Amino acid sequence: MSAADTTTPAKLPPPTRHTPPSPPPASDARPARRTSRTTAAIPWALLAPCLLILALVLGYPLVRLVTLSFQKFGQSQLWGFQPAEWVGFSNFGKVLGDSEFWDVVVRTVVFAVGCVVLTMVGGMLIALLLQRVSGWLKTLINIVLVASWGMPIIVATTVFKWLFDSDYGIVNALLSKLPGVELIGHNWFASGPQGLAVIMLLVVWGAVPFVVITLGAGLTQVPKELEEAARLDGAGAWGVFRYVTLPILKPIIVMLTTLSVIWDMGVFPQVFVMRGGHPEAEFQLLTTYSYDRAFAVNDYAQGSAIALLTVVLLLGVVAVYMRQMLKIGEVE
C-alpha cells in the first residue's frame, strides 16, 4: 500500500456564496436628495440680491424703452397734454427708411472696427514687450497703465481736446517740427474723418491698459516648455507666437475683442464732450444720434427705436461671441 493510499483526503470547506449587500432603506435616500437640492439652491440665494438690483435698475428702463419705441411720444405726451398713441412699427419704418440713419450705422461700424483693431494690436504689442523688460520697468509701465485707465472719461476727453487745440495744442506744435509739415493753426475738427480719428485715439488710449493687463496675465500661463520645443524645431519669433502663444491666448482674445466691440459701439461721452454737447452730422454715432433724436428734436419715440436697434445690433455681436466660446470649449 502506498503512502498516497494511507493518507486521508483533506476535507474542503463548502463554497460560500457572496450575497450582494442589501440596498439602503428608502428613508436614507430622501435626506440625500434634500441635501443636493439645498446645495443647488445656495448659489441662487446668494445671487438673488444682485439679480433683484439688476432687474430694478436695468429691467424697468429696458421695458420703458421698448414701450416708447412702439408709441407716438413727443413733448406733448411728456407733459401730459396728449396721451401716448400706439403706432406699431411706424417708428422703426421711419428710422430704417432714413438714409441718415444708415450713414450713422456705417460710420459707427467703421469707428468701432478701427478702435478695436488699434486696441487689440497695440495692447498685444505692449503686453509682449512687457515680457522682455526688467522688473522695475515693467512695474513702472503697469503703474502708468493703471493710472491712465483710472482717469475719468471727462478729464481724459478734456486733456485730448487741449492736446489737439488749433491754437495752443502741443500736437500741432510737435508735428510742425517735422520737415515739410506745417500744422500751426490746423483745426482737426473741421472735417469729420480727422475729428473722429482724434476721438478714436482717445478711445484706444483709454482701452489699451485693460487689454495689456489682461493679455499680460494670459502670457504668464503660456508654458515655456512649448516655446522652447518650437524653437528647437526651427520656429522663429513669429512662428512661436502664431503656433504656440496665439492658440493659448485665443479665449482671452475673443473675450477682449467682443467686449471692445460692445464698448466702442457704445461710445458717447467722448464724442459729446469733444464737440461741446452738440455733435455735428458728420460726428454722429448711434449713441449720439439716438440722444439727439430724443432730446434735441424731442422725438422720444424715434430715439427709443434707434436705441433699441442698437441693442439688437449689439446682441448679434454677443451671439457671435457665445458661439466662438462654445466652439473653443468643444475643442478643449
C-alpha positions in Angstrom: 0.0 0.0 0.0 1.4 3.3 -1.0 1.6 6.4 1.1 -0.9 8.1 -1.1 -3.5 5.4 -0.2 -2.9 5.6 3.5 -3.4 9.4 3.8 -6.9 10.6 4.3 -8.2 13.2 1.8 -8.5 16.7 3.1 -12.0 18.0 3.5 -12.5 21.3 1.7 -14.9 23.8 3.2 -18.1 24.3 1.3 -18.1 27.2 -1.1 -19.5 30.3 0.3 -21.9 32.4 -1.7 -21.4 36.1 -1.7 -24.7 37.8 -1.4 -24.9 41.3 -2.7 -25.4 43.9 0.0 -28.9 44.9 0.6 -29.8 48.4 -0.7 -30.1 51.1 1.9 -33.6 51.8 3.1 -35.5 54.4 1.1 -35.6 56.7 4.1 -31.8 57.3 3.8 -32.1 58.5 0.1 -34.6 61.3 0.9 -32.2 63.3 3.0 -29.5 63.0 0.3 -31.9 64.4 -2.3 -32.9 67.2 0.1 -29.2 68.0 0.7 -28.5 68.1 -3.1 -31.4 70.5 -3.7 -30.3 72.7 -0.8 -26.8 72.8 -2.2 -28.1 73.7 -5.7 -30.3 76.5 -4.3 -27.4 78.2 -2.3 -25.9 79.9 -5.4 -29.3 81.3 -6.5 -29.9 82.6 -2.9 -26.5 84.3 -3.0 -27.2 85.8 -6.4 -30.8 86.9 -5.6 -29.9 90.4 -4.2 -27.7 91.2 -7.3 -30.4 89.9 -9.7 -33.0 91.9 -7.9 -30.9 95.1 -8.2 -30.3 94.4 -11.9 -34.0 93.9 -12.5 -34.8 97.2 -10.8 -32.0 99.3 -12.3 -32.0 97.8 -15.9 -35.3 96.0 -16.2 -37.6 99.0 -16.0 -35.7 101.3 -18.3 -35.5 98.5 -20.9 -39.2 97.8 -20.7 -39.9 101.5 -20.9 -37.5 101.8 -23.9 -39.4 99.0 -25.8 -42.7 100.6 -24.9 -41.7 104.1 -26.2 -40.4 102.7 -29.5 -43.9 101.4 -30.4 -45.6 104.7 -29.4 -46.0 108.2 -30.6 -44.3 110.1 -27.8 -43.2 113.7 -28.1 -43.1 116.7 -25.9 -46.9 116.9 -25.7 -47.1 113.4 -24.4 -44.2 114.1 -22.0 -46.0 116.9 -20.3 -49.3 115.1 -20.3 -51.2 117.3 -22.8 -51.9 114.3 -25.1 -52.0 110.6 -24.3 -49.4 108.3 -25.8 -50.5 106.7 -29.0 -49.6 103.2 -30.2 -48.3 103.3 -33.7 -46.8 99.8 -34.0 -43.7 99.5 -36.2 -44.1 103.0 -37.6 -41.1 104.4 -35.8 -38.9 101.6 -36.9 -40.1 102.1 -40.5 -39.2 105.8 -40.4 -35.8 105.1 -38.9 -34.9 102.3 -41.3 -36.1 104.3 -44.2 -34.0 107.3 -43.4 -30.7 107.4 -45.3 -29.1 109.5 -42.5 -29.6 106.5 -40.1 -27.7 104.2 -42.4 -24.9 106.7 -42.7 -24.6 106.8 -39.0 -24.6 103.0 -38.8 -21.8 102.7 -41.3 -19.8 105.4 -39.5 -20.3 103.7 -36.2 -19.2 100.3 -37.5 -16.1 101.8 -39.2 -15.3 103.7 -36.0 -15.8 100.6 -33.8 -13.7 98.4 -36.1 -10.9 100.9 -36.2 -10.9 101.3 -32.4 -10.9 97.5 -31.8 -8.1 96.8 -34.3 -5.9 99.5 -32.8 -6.7 98.5 -29.3 -6.0 94.8 -29.7 -2.9 95.2 -31.9 -1.4 97.9 -29.6 -2.4 96.0 -26.5 -0.8 92.8 -27.7 2.4 94.5 -28.7 2.8 96.3 -25.4 1.9 93.0 -23.5 4.6 91.1 -25.4 7.1 94.0 -24.8 6.4 93.8 -21.1 7.5 90.2 -21.0 11.0 91.2 -22.2 11.8 94.2 -19.9 13.3 94.3 -16.5 11.1 94.0 -13.4 11.3 97.7 -12.3 10.5 99.0 -15.7 7.6 96.5 -16.0 6.2 97.8 -12.7 6.6 101.4 -13.8 4.7 100.8 -17.0 1.9 98.9 -15.2 1.5 101.9 -12.8 1.3 104.3 -15.8 -1.3 102.0 -17.5 -3.4 101.7 -14.4 -3.3 105.5 -13.8 -4.4 106.2 -17.4 -7.1 103.5 -17.1 -8.4 105.0 -13.9 -8.6 108.6 -15.3 -12.2 109.7 -15.6 -13.5 109.9 -19.2 -14.5 113.6 -19.0 -11.0 114.5 -17.7 -9.3 112.4 -20.5 -11.5 114.0 -23.1 -10.7 117.5 -21.9 -7.0 116.7 -22.0 -7.2 115.4 -25.6 -9.2 118.4 -26.5 -6.4 120.7 -25.3 -3.7 118.5 -27.0 -5.3 118.9 -30.4 -6.4 122.5 -30.0 -5.8 124.5 -33.2 -4.1 127.5 -31.4 -2.4 126.1 -28.4 -2.3 122.3 -29.0 1.0 120.6 -28.4 0.3 118.0 -31.1 0.3 120.7 -33.8 3.5 122.2 -32.5 5.3 118.9 -32.4 4.2 117.7 -35.8 5.1 121.1 -37.3 8.8 120.5 -36.3 8.9 117.6 -38.8 10.4 118.6 -42.2 7.7 119.6 -44.7 4.9 119.6 -42.1 3.1 122.8 -41.2 0.1 122.3 -38.8 0.2 125.5 -36.8 -3.4 126.7 -36.5 -4.7 123.4 -38.0 -8.3 122.6 -36.9 -8.6 118.8 -36.5 -12.3 119.0 -36.1 -13.0 120.9 -39.3 -13.8 117.6 -41.0 -15.5 114.5 -39.7 -12.8 111.9 -40.6 -10.0 113.9 -38.9 -12.1 114.7 -35.8 -13.3 111.0 -35.5 -9.6 109.9 -35.8 -8.8 112.1 -32.8 -11.7 110.6 -30.8 -10.6 107.2 -31.9 -7.2 107.8 -30.4 -8.8 108.9 -27.2 -10.9 105.7 -27.0 -7.9 103.5 -27.8 -5.8 105.3 -25.2 -8.4 104.5 -22.5 -9.0 100.9 -23.6 -5.4 99.7 -24.1 -4.5 99.4 -20.4 -7.2 96.8 -19.7 -6.2 94.8 -22.8 -2.5 95.0 -21.8 -3.1 93.9 -18.2 -5.4 91.0 -19.3 -3.1 89.8 -22.1 -0.1 90.1 -19.8 -1.8 87.8 -17.3 -2.6 85.4 -20.1 1.0 85.4 -21.3 2.2 84.2 -17.9 0.2 81.0 -18.5 2.0 80.0 -21.7 4.2 77.0 -20.9 7.9 77.8 -21.5 8.5 74.2 -22.5 6.2 74.6 -25.6 8.1 77.7 -26.6 11.5 76.0 -26.2 10.2 73.0 -28.2 9.0 75.2 -31.0 12.4 77.0 -31.2 14.2 73.6 -31.2 12.0 72.6 -34.2 13.3 75.7 -36.1 10.4 78.2 -35.4 11.3 81.8 -35.2 9.7 84.5 -33.1 6.7 84.8 -35.4 6.3 81.0 -35.6 6.3 80.7 -31.8 3.8 83.4 -31.4 1.5 82.1 -34.2 1.5 78.4 -33.3 2.1 78.4 -29.5 1.2 81.7 -27.9 -1.8 82.7 -30.1 -3.8 79.4 -29.7 -3.4 79.5 -25.9 -4.5 83.1 -25.8 -7.4 82.6 -28.2 -10.2 82.5 -25.5 -8.8 85.7 -23.9 -8.5 87.4 -27.3 -12.1 86.5 -28.3 -13.4 87.8 -25.0 -11.4 91.1 -25.2 -12.4 91.7 -28.8 -16.1 91.2 -28.1 -16.0 93.5 -25.1 -14.1 96.1 -27.1 -16.7 96.0 -29.9 -19.5 96.5 -27.4 -17.7 99.3 -25.6 -16.6 101.1 -28.8 -20.1 100.9 -30.4 -21.5 102.5 -27.2 -19.1 105.4 -27.2 -20.9 108.5 -26.1 -19.2 110.9 -23.6 -16.0 111.2 -25.8 -18.0 112.5 -28.8 -20.4 114.5 -26.7 -17.8 116.4 -24.7 -15.3 116.8 -27.5 -18.0 118.5 -29.6 -19.3 120.7 -26.8 -22.6 118.8 -26.3 -23.7 119.4 -30.0 -22.0 116.9 -32.3 -22.3 117.8 -36.0 -23.9 115.5 -38.5 -20.5 114.0 -39.6 -19.6 113.2 -36.0 -22.8 111.4 -35.2 -22.6 107.8 -33.9 -25.5 105.6 -33.0 -25.5 106.7 -29.3 -25.3 110.4 -30.0 -27.8 110.1 -32.9 -30.3 108.5 -30.6 -29.7 111.1 -27.9 -30.2 114.0 -30.4 -33.4 112.4 -31.8 -34.8 112.1 -28.3 -33.7 115.3 -26.5 -32.7 117.7 -29.3 -35.6 117.0 -31.7 -37.9 115.9 -28.8 -38.9 112.8 -30.6 -38.5 110.3 -27.8 -40.2 107.5 -29.7 -37.7 107.6 -32.6 -34.9 108.0 -30.2 -36.0 104.9 -28.4 -36.4 103.0 -31.7 -32.8 103.9 -32.6 -31.5 102.8 -29.2 -33.5 99.5 -29.5 -32.0 98.8 -32.9 -28.5 99.5 -31.4 -29.2 96.9 -28.7 -30.3 94.4 -31.3 -27.1 95.0 -33.2 -25.0 94.5 -30.1 -26.9 91.3 -29.2 -25.7 90.0 -32.6 -22.2 90.6 -31.5 -22.8 88.8 -28.2 -24.3 85.9 -30.1 -21.1 85.6 -32.2 -19.0 85.8 -29.0 -21.0 83.0 -27.4 -20.7 80.8 -30.5 -17.0 81.2 -30.6 -16.6 80.5 -26.9 -18.7 77.3 -27.3 -16.5 76.2 -30.1 -13.4 76.8 -28.0 -15.0 74.7 -25.2 -15.8 71.8 -27.6 -12.2 71.8 -28.9 -10.7 71.8 -25.4 
